[in-house]
Amino acid sequence: MGIKYAILGGGGSFAIHTSFYLLDQEDTELVVGIGRNPLSEEMFSLNIDKKKKYKYLTYHIYYEMDLMLEQLDQLKPDIIICYAAQGEGAVSWKNSWRFFETNSVALTKLVEELSKRNYLKNFIQIGTSELYGSVASPSKEESQVLPSSPYAASKLAFDYYLLSVFKFLKFPMNIIRPSNAYCSGQLLHRIVPRSVVSGLLKQKVPLHGGGKAEKSYIHAKDLAEAIYLVVKKVKWVKYIMSVLKNLFLLKIYA
């Protein structure tokens, strides 16, 4: 049997590229995207729904949690990859509570429920580099966190929750905090596709803050590969630990 994945926030362009990457792996049995809205039109969904071993479900993570959990219990995914989030830091200053509603409260409730299930092998949270604030060089995991928006603060709150349930309850999880990503199928208000379209139309590109900020980017396919490497590493670490445990037991009873 191969690996079964559930990707929350599965209708977004980064999640779709992750789905494509996982579907290309020989050990993938099934990829299920779960999002609050139906898949976007063809140019943005990239026809992911036409791929074999893929299915898409529509559930709101906050308001339809029970229905979503029923589906997860039927699917019994080995790995859950969580892209689900109320995003965009620049707009999070208004109705900030909505960002905590999804990014902190809903996901905390979900993890508490998942901790009661025995089918889950790993929960991979896609965090954000925004919680490190403005920096002049790449941040490390242990770098000081300085969330620059309510959005970043809400993401950090859930990260801290995950760290606590991992430490004290051994909930299987990993947190990935990628920099800005780009890819085909991305919505046109994002800077990379907007720049391409504006260049083709010979139009100026409006930039927040006057264009003074410098940002690093990662392609969504590279992010997908990083996620898969985490999945494989965790799998091998658990296998090695089980072997060492069995060797230890054999030594005791020998």
LUMZA-295392 format. One record per residue: residue number from 1; residue in one letter; chain; x, y, z of N, C-alpha, C in turn. Coordinates in nm, 3 decimals, decimal comma, padded with zeros to 5 digits. Each point is the difference from the previous one (the first is absolute). Layout:
% residues N
   seq   type   mol      n.c1      n.c2      n.c3     ca.c1     ca.c2     ca.c3      c.c1      c.c2      c.c3
   NUM      a     A         X         Y         Z         X         Y         Z         X         Y         Z
...
***
This chain:
% residues 254
   seq   type   mol      n.c1      n.c2      n.c3     ca.c1     ca.c2     ca.c3      c.c1      c.c2      c.c3
     1      m     A    00,084   -00,120    00,000   -00,084    00,120    00,000    00,088    00,125    00,000
     2      g     A   -00,042    00,100   -00,079    00,075    00,124   -00,007   -00,045    00,100    00,105
     3      i     A    00,048    00,123   -00,015   -00,029    00,107    00,095   -00,125    00,075   -00,045
     4      k     A   -00,089    00,025    00,094   -00,119    00,080   -00,027    00,016    00,137    00,064
     5      y     A   -00,024    00,104   -00,081    00,017    00,138    00,046   -00,134    00,072    00,001
     6      a     A   -00,019    00,087    00,098   -00,108    00,098   -00,002    00,065    00,137    00,008
     7      i     A   -00,038    00,088   -00,092    00,059    00,134   -00,005   -00,108    00,102    00,031
     8      l     A    00,009    00,062    00,116   -00,096    00,102    00,040    00,037    00,133   -00,066
     9      g     A   -00,102    00,078   -00,036    00,028    00,117   -00,081    00,039   -00,044   -00,140
    10      g     A   -00,058   -00,113   -00,042    00,044   -00,069   -00,122   -00,032    00,069   -00,130
    11      g     A   -00,080    00,107    00,003   -00,035    00,069   -00,123    00,097    00,109   -00,039
    12      g     A    00,095    00,032    00,087    00,097    00,104   -00,030    00,107   -00,048   -00,095
    13      s     A    00,065    00,093   -00,069    00,096   -00,037   -00,103    00,120   -00,077    00,056
    14      f     A    00,047    00,037    00,120    00,115   -00,071    00,058   -00,040   -00,143    00,036
    15      a     A   -00,120   -00,015    00,056   -00,049   -00,134    00,034   -00,020   -00,085   -00,124
    16      i     A   -00,044    00,062   -00,109   -00,020   -00,074   -00,125    00,134   -00,050   -00,055
    17      h     A    00,104    00,084    00,006    00,132   -00,044   -00,046    00,055   -00,111    00,090
    18      t     A   -00,030    00,009    00,130    00,040   -00,108    00,091   -00,071   -00,130   -00,038
    19      s     A   -00,129    00,011   -00,035   -00,076   -00,118   -00,041    00,060   -00,062   -00,126
    20      f     A    00,033    00,083   -00,099    00,062   -00,051   -00,122    00,130   -00,074    00,032
    21      y     A    00,082    00,060    00,085    00,129   -00,061    00,033   -00,020   -00,135    00,069
    22      l     A   -00,091   -00,005    00,096   -00,024   -00,125    00,074   -00,058   -00,108   -00,091
    23      l     A   -00,086    00,040   -00,092   -00,061   -00,096   -00,092    00,104   -00,061   -00,093
    24      d     A    00,111    00,068   -00,020    00,107   -00,052   -00,086    00,091   -00,098    00,074
    25      q     A   -00,019   -00,016    00,129    00,085   -00,091    00,078   -00,057   -00,142   -00,003
    26      e     A    00,087   -00,097   -00,014   -00,045   -00,138   -00,013   -00,070   -00,053    00,125
    27      d     A    00,035    00,055    00,116   -00,058   -00,054    00,124   -00,128    00,071    00,042
    28      t     A   -00,056    00,083   -00,087   -00,125    00,069    00,031   -00,120   -00,083   -00,042
    29      e     A   -00,088   -00,026    00,094   -00,123   -00,074   -00,030   -00,116    00,093   -00,033
    30      l     A   -00,009    00,112    00,072   -00,114    00,091   -00,016    00,037    00,138    00,053
    31      v     A   -00,047    00,104   -00,070    00,012    00,138    00,047   -00,140    00,060    00,000
    32      v     A   -00,041    00,050    00,115   -00,133    00,062    00,014    00,018    00,146    00,038
    33      g     A   -00,044    00,090   -00,087    00,001    00,142    00,030   -00,130    00,037    00,069
    34      i     A    00,009    00,080    00,105   -00,119    00,046    00,072    00,007    00,152    00,011
    35      g     A   -00,100    00,068   -00,051   -00,003    00,146    00,006   -00,139    00,052    00,029
    36      r     A   -00,009    00,126    00,039   -00,131    00,056    00,034   -00,081    00,036   -00,124
    37      n     A    00,067    00,016   -00,115   -00,068    00,034   -00,125    00,025   -00,107   -00,104
    38      p     A   -00,092   -00,011   -00,099    00,029   -00,091   -00,112    00,128    00,042   -00,070
    39      l     A    00,060   -00,092   -00,074    00,121    00,035   -00,075   -00,026    00,115   -00,097
    40      s     A    00,102    00,085   -00,016   -00,012    00,112   -00,091   -00,003   -00,050   -00,145
    41      e     A   -00,025    00,092   -00,092   -00,006   -00,039   -00,140    00,134   -00,056   -00,047
    42      e     A   -00,003   -00,058   -00,117    00,111   -00,081   -00,051    00,136    00,067    00,010
    43      m     A    00,011    00,129   -00,037    00,131    00,063   -00,004    00,064    00,012    00,138
    44      f     A   -00,083    00,001    00,105    00,053    00,012    00,135    00,010   -00,135    00,071
    45      s     A   -00,086   -00,094   -00,034    00,006   -00,134    00,062    00,097   -00,092   -00,074
    46      l     A    00,039    00,039   -00,123    00,094   -00,077   -00,082   -00,051   -00,141   -00,027
    47      n     A   -00,133   -00,018    00,006   -00,063   -00,130   -00,028    00,044   -00,109    00,096
    48      i     A    00,029    00,036    00,123    00,042   -00,101    00,098   -00,106   -00,107    00,020
    49      d     A   -00,127    00,037   -00,015   -00,109   -00,094    00,022   -00,007   -00,108   -00,108
    50      k     A    00,076    00,017   -00,107    00,002   -00,102   -00,106    00,105   -00,109    00,029
    51      k     A    00,081    00,020    00,097    00,107   -00,095    00,029   -00,055   -00,125    00,071
    52      k     A    00,059   -00,115   -00,035   -00,035   -00,123    00,069    00,053    00,004    00,144
    53      k     A   -00,064   -00,072    00,085    00,037   -00,009    00,142   -00,020    00,133    00,073
    54      y     A   -00,083    00,090   -00,058   -00,027    00,129    00,065   -00,150    00,021    00,012
    55      k     A   -00,040    00,060    00,112   -00,139    00,042    00,016   -00,003    00,129    00,081
    56      y     A   -00,105    00,077   -00,019   -00,012    00,129    00,068   -00,132    00,007    00,074
    57      l     A    00,006    00,045    00,125   -00,119    00,013    00,085   -00,014    00,144    00,046
    58      t     A   -00,123    00,047    00,014   -00,026    00,138    00,041   -00,057    00,003    00,141
    59      y     A    00,082    00,048    00,095   -00,044    00,017    00,138    00,066    00,125    00,058
    60      h     A   -00,075    00,072    00,082    00,055    00,116    00,071    00,059   -00,050    00,131
    61      i     A    00,128    00,027    00,021    00,070   -00,059    00,114   -00,055    00,047    00,134
    62      y     A   -00,060    00,119    00,003   -00,053    00,053    00,127   -00,145   -00,041    00,021
    63      y     A   -00,084    00,018   -00,103   -00,143   -00,023    00,015   -00,045   -00,142   -00,031
    64      e     A    00,083   -00,078   -00,069   -00,038   -00,136   -00,036    00,102   -00,102    00,048
    65      m     A    00,056    00,028    00,117    00,104   -00,086    00,056   -00,048   -00,145    00,017
    66      d     A   -00,120   -00,019    00,053   -00,050   -00,135    00,025   -00,015   -00,079   -00,130
    67      l     A   -00,052    00,066   -00,104   -00,016   -00,068   -00,129    00,135   -00,035   -00,060
    68      m     A    00,096    00,091    00,014    00,133   -00,025   -00,052    00,066   -00,117    00,073
    69      l     A   -00,016   -00,005    00,131    00,058   -00,109    00,078   -00,061   -00,135   -00,037
    70      e     A   -00,130    00,000   -00,032   -00,064   -00,123   -00,046    00,067   -00,052   -00,127
    71      q     A    00,030    00,092   -00,091    00,068   -00,040   -00,124    00,143   -00,048    00,027
    72      l     A    00,069    00,070    00,088    00,136   -00,043    00,034   -00,001   -00,138    00,064
    73      d     A   -00,099   -00,028    00,084   -00,007   -00,130    00,065   -00,028   -00,111   -00,101
    74      q     A   -00,070    00,033   -00,108   -00,022   -00,099   -00,105    00,126   -00,020   -00,085
    75      l     A    00,067    00,110   -00,030    00,120   -00,006   -00,084    00,122   -00,055    00,074
    76      k     A    00,008    00,033    00,130    00,114   -00,038    00,083    00,134    00,037   -00,065
    77      p     A    00,023    00,130   -00,022    00,127    00,041   -00,062    00,119   -00,026    00,092
    78      d     A    00,111   -00,038   -00,058    00,124   -00,017    00,076    00,060    00,136    00,036
    79      i     A   -00,008    00,091   -00,097    00,062    00,132    00,014   -00,105    00,108   -00,026
    80      i     A   -00,007    00,098    00,087   -00,082    00,119   -00,024    00,094    00,119   -00,017
    81      i     A   -00,012    00,068   -00,112    00,079    00,120   -00,029   -00,094    00,120    00,010
    82      c     A    00,031    00,094    00,087   -00,094    00,108    00,029    00,046    00,133   -00,060
    83      y     A   -00,061    00,034   -00,113    00,016    00,133   -00,058   -00,114    00,092    00,046
    84      a     A   -00,100   -00,056    00,063   -00,120    00,076    00,035    00,035    00,119    00,089
    85      a     A   -00,045    00,118   -00,041    00,028    00,120    00,078   -00,080    00,117   -00,055
    86      q     A   -00,033    00,091    00,089   -00,049    00,130   -00,041    00,126    00,084   -00,024
    87      g     A    00,026    00,034   -00,126    00,131    00,053   -00,034    00,005    00,150   -00,022
    88      e     A    00,117    00,046   -00,046    00,031    00,137   -00,035    00,011    00,093    00,121
    89      g     A    00,124    00,020    00,044    00,027    00,082    00,116   -00,043    00,144   -00,015
    90      a     A    00,011    00,054   -00,121   -00,029    00,141   -00,021   -00,144    00,036    00,032
    91      v     A   -00,092   -00,095   -00,017   -00,142    00,029    00,024   -00,047   -00,050    00,137
    92      s     A    00,089   -00,058    00,078   -00,042   -00,062    00,126   -00,020    00,099    00,114
    93      w     A    00,029    00,126   -00,024   -00,021    00,100    00,105   -00,147    00,031    00,019
    94      k     A   -00,082   -00,033   -00,097   -00,144    00,018    00,011   -00,065   -00,136    00,024
    95      n     A   -00,089   -00,007    00,098   -00,062   -00,128    00,037    00,106   -00,104    00,031
    96      s     A    00,096    00,040    00,083    00,112   -00,089    00,033   -00,045   -00,131    00,060
    97      w     A   -00,112    00,002    00,071   -00,047   -00,120    00,068   -00,028   -00,113   -00,098
    98      r     A   -00,035    00,035   -00,125   -00,029   -00,104   -00,099    00,124   -00,085   -00,029
    99      f     A    00,116    00,063    00,007    00,124   -00,072   -00,027    00,029   -00,100    00,113
   100      f     A   -00,028    00,040    00,123    00,018   -00,092    00,112   -00,108   -00,109   -00,001
   101      e     A   -00,119    00,034   -00,048   -00,110   -00,096   -00,008    00,039   -00,122   -00,082
   102      t     A    00,066    00,025   -00,113    00,042   -00,110   -00,087    00,138   -00,051    00,035
   103      n     A    00,098    00,091    00,003    00,140   -00,039    00,010    00,039   -00,054    00,136
   104      s     A   -00,075    00,035    00,103    00,032   -00,047    00,136   -00,108   -00,092    00,054
   105      v     A   -00,124    00,051    00,012   -00,106   -00,075    00,068   -00,041   -00,124   -00,079
   106      a     A   -00,033    00,016   -00,128   -00,047   -00,114   -00,079    00,106   -00,109   -00,011
   107      l     A    00,124    00,039   -00,025    00,105   -00,100   -00,015    00,036   -00,067    00,131
   108      t     A   -00,011    00,075    00,110    00,022   -00,061    00,132   -00,106   -00,105    00,028
   109      k     A   -00,125    00,033   -00,030   -00,109   -00,096    00,018    00,023   -00,124   -00,087
   110      l     A    00,044    00,022   -00,124    00,024   -00,112   -00,091    00,108   -00,092    00,055
   111      v     A    00,111    00,056    00,044    00,110   -00,081    00,050   -00,041   -00,076    00,125
   112      e     A   -00,079    00,063    00,086   -00,046   -00,070    00,120   -00,085   -00,121   -00,037
   113      e     A   -00,082    00,015   -00,104   -00,080   -00,113   -00,047    00,088   -00,106   -00,066
   114      l     A    00,097    00,044   -00,080    00,088   -00,096   -00,069    00,085   -00,080    00,098
   115      s     A    00,031    00,060    00,114    00,081   -00,071    00,099   -00,072   -00,121    00,057
   116      k     A   -00,132   -00,008   -00,022   -00,078   -00,115    00,046   -00,002   -00,112   -00,104
   117      r     A    00,049    00,030   -00,120    00,001   -00,099   -00,107    00,136   -00,070   -00,006
   118      n     A   -00,001   -00,127   -00,040    00,127   -00,073   -00,005    00,051   -00,020   -00,142
   119      y     A   -00,071    00,054   -00,100    00,045   -00,022   -00,138    00,101    00,105   -00,045
   120      l     A    00,007    00,114    00,067    00,085    00,109   -00,046    00,147   -00,025    00,034
   121      k     A    00,086    00,006   -00,102    00,143   -00,019    00,021    00,073    00,134    00,022
   122      n     A   -00,049    00,105   -00,067    00,064    00,130    00,016   -00,092    00,112   -00,047
   123      f     A    00,008    00,113    00,071   -00,074    00,121   -00,033    00,105    00,106   -00,035
   124      i     A    00,000    00,045   -00,125    00,100    00,097   -00,045   -00,066    00,136   -00,015
   125      q     A    00,037    00,093    00,085   -00,056    00,134   -00,003    00,086    00,090   -00,089
   126      i     A   -00,065    00,064   -00,096    00,068    00,097   -00,084   -00,013    00,136    00,068
   127      g     A    00,105    00,039    00,069   -00,001    00,125    00,073    00,037    00,115   -00,090
   128      t     A    00,056    00,105    00,057    00,037    00,117   -00,079    00,129    00,061    00,051
   129      s     A    00,082    00,046   -00,093    00,123    00,071    00,038   -00,030    00,140    00,050
   130      e     A   -00,124    00,045   -00,018   -00,037    00,135    00,042    00,009    00,018    00,151
   131      l     A   -00,005   -00,108    00,075    00,005    00,015    00,145    00,140    00,041    00,049
   132      y     A    00,100   -00,004   -00,090    00,133    00,049    00,037    00,014    00,151   -00,022
   133      g     A   -00,102    00,062   -00,062    00,007    00,142   -00,025    00,097    00,033   -00,113
   134      s     A    00,039    00,127   -00,008    00,094    00,044   -00,103    00,143   -00,038    00,041
   135      v     A    00,069   -00,071   -00,089    00,136   -00,045    00,030    00,090    00,031   -00,119
   136      a     A    00,130    00,009    00,026    00,097    00,029   -00,105    00,066   -00,125   -00,055
   137      s     A   -00,023   -00,116    00,065    00,060   -00,126   -00,043   -00,098   -00,113    00,030
   138      p     A    00,020   -00,117   -00,059   -00,092   -00,112    00,024   -00,013   -00,034    00,148
   139      s     A   -00,124   -00,025    00,043   -00,025   -00,035    00,140    00,018   -00,150    00,022
   140      k     A    00,040   -00,036    00,120    00,009   -00,139    00,040   -00,117   -00,031    00,094
   141      e     A   -00,022   -00,128    00,026   -00,113   -00,037    00,086    00,009    00,065    00,136
   142      e     A    00,123    00,012    00,052    00,018    00,054    00,134    00,011    00,152    00,002
   143      s     A   -00,014    00,066   -00,118    00,005    00,145   -00,004   -00,114    00,061    00,081
   144      q     A    00,022    00,120    00,049   -00,103    00,068    00,079   -00,124    00,026   -00,085
   145      v     A   -00,117   -00,027    00,058   -00,125    00,025   -00,072   -00,050    00,139    00,033
   146      l     A   -00,034    00,075   -00,104   -00,052    00,136    00,013   -00,115    00,016   -00,099
   147      p     A   -00,115   -00,062    00,028   -00,111    00,006   -00,095   -00,038    00,143   -00,034
   148      s     A   -00,013    00,026   -00,129   -00,020    00,137   -00,047   -00,145    00,032   -00,034
   149      s     A   -00,092   -00,091    00,030   -00,141    00,023   -00,030   -00,084   -00,096    00,085
   150      p     A   -00,130    00,030    00,016   -00,089   -00,096    00,069    00,000   -00,137   -00,067
   151      y     A    00,011   -00,001   -00,133    00,008   -00,128   -00,072    00,119   -00,082    00,050
   152      a     A    00,117    00,063    00,004    00,121   -00,069    00,045   -00,014   -00,045    00,144
   153      a     A   -00,061    00,083    00,084   -00,019   -00,036    00,141   -00,092   -00,120    00,014
   154      s     A   -00,104   -00,007   -00,083   -00,093   -00,113    00,006    00,067   -00,129   -00,044
   155      k     A    00,088    00,007   -00,100    00,074   -00,117   -00,045    00,099   -00,045    00,108
   156      l     A    00,064    00,095    00,065    00,096   -00,032    00,105   -00,068   -00,066    00,119
   157      a     A   -00,120    00,046    00,034   -00,074   -00,059    00,112   -00,023   -00,149   -00,023
   158      f     A   -00,038   -00,037   -00,123   -00,023   -00,142   -00,029    00,131   -00,078   -00,003
   159      d     A    00,106    00,062   -00,051    00,131   -00,066    00,003    00,039   -00,036    00,144
   160      y     A   -00,019    00,094    00,091    00,033   -00,024    00,140   -00,087   -00,112    00,059
   161      y     A   -00,126   -00,003   -00,041   -00,087   -00,109    00,046    00,052   -00,135   -00,050
   162      l     A    00,038   -00,006   -00,128    00,053   -00,125   -00,055    00,126   -00,044    00,073
   163      l     A    00,087    00,093    00,031    00,123   -00,033    00,071   -00,032   -00,058    00,138
   164      s     A   -00,103    00,053    00,064   -00,034   -00,048    00,134   -00,061   -00,140   -00,004
   165      v     A   -00,090   -00,027   -00,098   -00,061   -00,133   -00,005    00,100   -00,104   -00,050
   166      f     A    00,098    00,044   -00,077    00,107   -00,092   -00,040    00,086   -00,037    00,121
   167      k     A    00,035    00,100    00,079    00,090   -00,023    00,113   -00,065   -00,082    00,111
   168      f     A   -00,124    00,030    00,032   -00,062   -00,062    00,117   -00,096   -00,115   -00,035
   169      l     A   -00,058    00,002   -00,120   -00,094   -00,105   -00,037    00,050   -00,086   -00,116
   170      k     A    00,120    00,031   -00,052    00,062   -00,077   -00,109   -00,085    00,000   -00,127
   171      f     A   -00,074    00,109   -00,022   -00,076    00,011   -00,125    00,098    00,012   -00,117
   172      p     A   -00,015   -00,084   -00,103    00,097   -00,001   -00,111   -00,017    00,122   -00,090
   173      m     A    00,097    00,085   -00,005   -00,015    00,121   -00,080    00,135    00,055   -00,043
   174      n     A   -00,004    00,080   -00,106    00,114    00,081   -00,045   -00,054    00,135   -00,043
   175      i     A    00,081    00,103    00,015   -00,038    00,135   -00,042    00,100    00,046   -00,106
   176      i     A   -00,052    00,046   -00,113    00,083    00,056   -00,107   -00,036    00,147   -00,014
   177      r     A    00,101    00,087    00,000   -00,025    00,144   -00,012    00,069    00,053   -00,126
   178      p     A   -00,062   -00,019   -00,116    00,064    00,041   -00,125   -00,008    00,151   -00,021
   179      s     A    00,089    00,049   -00,083   -00,008    00,140   -00,042   -00,109    00,011   -00,107
   180      n     A   -00,012    00,116   -00,060   -00,103    00,023   -00,102    00,014   -00,102   -00,113
   181      a     A   -00,112   -00,059   -00,038    00,002   -00,098   -00,108   -00,067    00,057   -00,125
   182      y     A    00,033   -00,058   -00,114   -00,065    00,040   -00,126   -00,014   -00,123   -00,087
   183      c     A   -00,092    00,006   -00,097   -00,024   -00,116   -00,085   -00,102    00,035   -00,106
   184      s     A   -00,012   -00,089   -00,098   -00,108    00,013   -00,098   -00,132   -00,028    00,072
   185      g     A   -00,106    00,064   -00,049   -00,130   -00,017    00,063   -00,024    00,095    00,116
   186      q     A    00,099    00,083    00,032   -00,013    00,093    00,111   -00,093    00,115   -00,041
   187      l     A   -00,078    00,049    00,096   -00,093    00,109   -00,028    00,076    00,125   -00,044
   188      l     A   -00,063    00,078   -00,085    00,071    00,106   -00,070    00,030    00,124    00,084
   189      h     A   -00,051    00,006    00,123    00,036    00,116    00,083    00,134   -00,022    00,071
   190      r     A    00,056   -00,120   -00,010    00,131   -00,028    00,058    00,109    00,063   -00,085
   191      i     A    00,112    00,033    00,064    00,100    00,084   -00,065    00,064   -00,064   -00,123
   192      v     A    00,031   -00,130    00,004    00,068   -00,061   -00,115   -00,091   -00,008   -00,122
   193      p     A   -00,119   -00,059    00,010   -00,086   -00,002   -00,120   -00,044    00,141   -00,041
   194      r     A   -00,020    00,087    00,098   -00,039    00,138   -00,033    00,112    00,070   -00,079
   195      s     A    00,124   -00,022    00,039    00,113    00,060   -00,071    00,009   -00,052   -00,143
   196      v     A   -00,022   -00,131   -00,017    00,005   -00,059   -00,134   -00,108    00,059   -00,089
   197      v     A   -00,122    00,005    00,051   -00,112    00,053   -00,079    00,022    00,148   -00,030
   198      s     A    00,044    00,076    00,101    00,023    00,143   -00,020    00,111    00,024   -00,103
   199      g     A    00,104   -00,085    00,005    00,108    00,012   -00,097   -00,048   -00,026   -00,142
   200      l     A   -00,082   -00,104   -00,016   -00,052   -00,032   -00,133   -00,091    00,110   -00,053
   201      l     A   -00,072    00,065    00,092   -00,091    00,108   -00,040    00,068    00,137    00,003
   202      k     A    00,129    00,001    00,037    00,077    00,124    00,009   -00,064    00,100    00,097
   203      q     A   -00,041   -00,054    00,115   -00,060    00,082    00,104    00,093    00,006    00,120
   204      k     A   -00,012    00,105    00,080    00,076    00,010    00,123   -00,061   -00,092    00,105
   205      v     A    00,087   -00,049    00,090   -00,045   -00,091    00,107   -00,008    00,079    00,131
   206      p     A   -00,119    00,012    00,057   -00,011    00,069    00,129    00,057   -00,086    00,113
   207      l     A    00,085    00,057    00,084    00,065   -00,075    00,107   -00,032    00,061    00,135
   208      h     A   -00,030   -00,085    00,098   -00,023    00,046    00,137    00,130    00,057    00,056
   209      g     A   -00,011    00,111    00,071    00,117    00,058    00,064    00,098    00,065   -00,096
   210      g     A   -00,046    00,025   -00,122    00,086    00,070   -00,095    00,107   -00,087   -00,063
   211      g     A   -00,006   -00,130    00,020    00,097   -00,089   -00,064    00,135   -00,006    00,068
   212      k     A    00,006    00,042    00,125    00,129    00,002    00,070    00,035   -00,136    00,063
   213      a     A   -00,102   -00,080    00,027    00,023   -00,128    00,068    00,066   -00,101   -00,096
   214      e     A    00,088   -00,082    00,055    00,062   -00,108   -00,075   -00,051   -00,133    00,056
   215      k     A   -00,037   -00,091   -00,088   -00,056   -00,128    00,044    00,067   -00,115   -00,072
   216      s     A    00,008   -00,111    00,069    00,051   -00,123   -00,062   -00,118   -00,087   -00,037
   217      y     A    00,017   -00,081   -00,104   -00,110   -00,083   -00,049    00,046   -00,144   -00,019
   218      i     A   -00,098   -00,090    00,009    00,023   -00,142   -00,024   -00,111   -00,050   -00,091
   219      h     A    00,035   -00,083   -00,096   -00,104   -00,054   -00,088   -00,080   -00,106    00,075
   220      a     A   -00,128   -00,006   -00,029   -00,089   -00,093    00,070    00,042   -00,146   -00,020
   221      k     A    00,064   -00,031   -00,112    00,048   -00,138   -00,022    00,113   -00,034    00,096
   222      d     A    00,086    00,098    00,029    00,109   -00,023    00,095   -00,056   -00,016    00,141
   223      l     A   -00,103    00,077    00,032   -00,067   -00,015    00,129   -00,062   -00,140    00,011
   224      a     A   -00,062   -00,045   -00,108   -00,060   -00,134   -00,001    00,106   -00,108    00,022
   225      e     A    00,115    00,017   -00,063    00,109   -00,097    00,018    00,047    00,000    00,145
   226      a     A    00,009    00,118    00,061    00,041    00,009    00,140   -00,098   -00,073    00,090
   227      i     A   -00,129    00,015   -00,028   -00,103   -00,068    00,079    00,016   -00,152   -00,013
   228      y     A    00,023   -00,046   -00,122    00,015   -00,144   -00,023    00,124   -00,053    00,072
   229      l     A    00,109    00,077    00,000    00,121   -00,042    00,070   -00,025   -00,011    00,150
   230      v     A   -00,081    00,090    00,054   -00,037   -00,008    00,142   -00,079   -00,128    00,025
   231      v     A   -00,094   -00,028   -00,089   -00,081   -00,123    00,014    00,090   -00,123    00,001
   232      k     A    00,095   -00,008   -00,093    00,085   -00,117   -00,009    00,097   -00,009    00,117
   233      k     A    00,051    00,114    00,044    00,093    00,000    00,112   -00,069   -00,049    00,127
   234      v     A   -00,120    00,050    00,025   -00,074   -00,041    00,118   -00,029   -00,149   -00,004
   235      k     A   -00,035   -00,049   -00,119   -00,030   -00,142   -00,017    00,122   -00,085    00,035
   236      w     A    00,118    00,039   -00,050    00,121   -00,077    00,027    00,045    00,013    00,145
   237      v     A   -00,015    00,119    00,059    00,036    00,017    00,141   -00,085   -00,091    00,088
   238      k     A   -00,131   -00,005   -00,028   -00,089   -00,084    00,079    00,036   -00,148   -00,019
   239      y     A    00,037   -00,038   -00,124    00,038   -00,138   -00,025    00,127   -00,037    00,077
   240      i     A    00,099    00,089   -00,005    00,126   -00,025    00,071   -00,023   -00,008    00,150
   241      m     A   -00,086    00,090    00,053   -00,029   -00,002    00,143   -00,069   -00,130    00,041
   242      s     A   -00,090   -00,049   -00,087   -00,068   -00,126    00,032    00,097   -00,117   -00,001
   243      v     A    00,097    00,002   -00,095    00,101   -00,105   -00,006    00,088    00,003    00,125
   244      l     A    00,044    00,121    00,037    00,084    00,014    00,119   -00,074   -00,045    00,126
   245      k     A   -00,130    00,032    00,005   -00,082   -00,040    00,116   -00,007   -00,152    00,008
   246      n     A   -00,021   -00,066   -00,117   -00,009   -00,145   -00,001    00,134   -00,064    00,036
   247      l     A    00,111    00,059   -00,046    00,132   -00,052    00,035    00,024    00,013    00,150
   248      f     A   -00,046    00,111    00,057    00,015    00,022    00,143   -00,079   -00,105    00,079
   249      l     A   -00,123   -00,026   -00,047   -00,082   -00,100    00,068    00,062   -00,139   -00,011
   250      l     A    00,057   -00,032   -00,118    00,065   -00,130   -00,017    00,118   -00,014    00,095
   251      k     A    00,072    00,108    00,020    00,115   -00,002    00,090   -00,046   -00,026    00,143
   252      i     A   -00,113    00,061    00,037   -00,051   -00,018    00,136   -00,040   -00,144    00,026
   253      y     A   -00,070   -00,059   -00,101   -00,055   -00,134    00,022    00,093   -00,112   -00,045
   254      a     A    00,117    00,036   -00,056    00,093   -00,103   -00,044    00,062   -00,073    00,119
***
